[in-house]
Each structure stands twice: as structure tokens, then as C-alpha cells.
Amino acid sequence: CDNGQFKAHTLKMAEIKMEDKFPVCGIKVKPHIESALKRSRSVYGIIYDMVNQSGFGWDEERNMIKVENDEVWKDYVKVSVY
């Protein structure tokens, strides 16, 4: 993972491990693992963006985003297009 991307053989190893653990799951690198990684990157980007803006933070106890008030949330939603 030199550049923030998994190498092809790493994804193949994940496929093999899934098959070993769950023999009939049928999960493959394409499309299953790649699409899950793509979704994860997208969600991570949104969370990263939110916690780095004024009015947002991270609740360590509940492992979730916290927002100061409804106005901060409404303002964020107005300008965010996801």
C-alpha cells in the first residue's frame, strides 16, 4: 500500500481468505471487494470532511460524528453535494 491503494495481489489474498473462511460465499475481487473499498473511501472522505469543519467533532465514546447544533448541520447540508 505504497500510494494509498491496495496492490492487486492483496485484493486476491482477501478473496482467497474469504473463500477459506466462508466456502460458499462467492465473494470475488471484481466486483465485490473493489466496490466495497470504493464505498469505504467515499464514506471516509465525507467523515473526514465533516470532522475537519468548525462545529463538528468526533465522539470517542460512541464512535460517531457529533455536531454542535442543528444550524451547523443545516448549513453543512446546504453546501455539501454527495
C-alpha positions in Angstrom: 0.0 0.0 0.0 2.7 2.5 -1.0 0.4 5.1 -2.5 -2.8 4.6 -0.5 -4.0 1.9 -2.9 -4.0 -1.9 -2.3 -1.9 -3.9 -4.6 -3.7 -6.4 -6.9 -2.3 -9.4 -5.1 -3.5 -8.0 -1.7 -7.1 -8.0 -3.0 -6.7 -11.5 -4.4 -5.4 -12.7 -1.0 -8.6 -11.2 0.6 -10.7 -13.1 -1.9 -8.8 -16.4 -1.0 -9.2 -15.7 2.7 -12.9 -15.1 2.3 -13.3 -18.3 0.4 -11.4 -20.2 3.1 -13.5 -18.8 5.9 -16.8 -18.9 4.0 -16.5 -21.6 1.3 -19.8 -20.9 -0.5 -19.9 -17.1 -0.2 -18.7 -16.5 -3.8 -17.1 -13.1 -3.0 -14.6 -12.1 -5.7 -12.2 -9.2 -6.1 -14.3 -7.9 -9.0 -16.9 -6.7 -8.3 -17.4 -7.3 -4.6 -14.2 -6.3 -2.9 -13.4 -3.5 -5.2 -16.9 -1.9 -4.8 -16.7 -2.3 -1.0 -13.4 -0.5 -1.0 -14.8 2.3 -3.3 -17.8 2.8 -0.9 -15.5 2.8 2.1 -13.2 5.5 0.5 -16.3 7.6 -0.3 -17.7 7.4 3.3 -14.3 8.1 4.8 -14.0 11.2 2.7 -17.3 12.5 3.9 -16.5 11.8 7.5 -13.0 13.3 7.2 -14.5 16.5 5.6 -17.1 16.8 8.4 -14.8 16.4 11.4 -12.4 18.9 9.9 -15.0 21.7 9.8 -16.0 24.0 12.5 -19.0 22.8 14.5 -18.2 19.1 14.0 -16.2 16.7 16.1 -15.8 13.0 16.9 -17.4 11.3 19.9 -14.8 8.8 21.1 -17.1 7.0 23.5 -19.8 6.4 20.8 -17.5 6.3 17.8 -19.6 8.7 15.8 -19.6 12.2 14.5 -21.1 14.9 16.7 -22.4 18.3 15.7 -22.7 21.4 17.9 -26.3 22.2 16.9 -28.9 22.0 14.2 -27.8 25.2 12.4 -24.3 23.8 11.8 -25.9 20.6 10.3 -28.3 22.6 8.1 -25.5 24.8 6.8 -23.4 21.7 6.0 -26.2 20.0 4.2 -26.9 23.2 2.1 -23.4 23.3 0.7 -22.5 19.6 0.5 -23.3 17.7 -2.6 -22.6 13.9 -2.2 
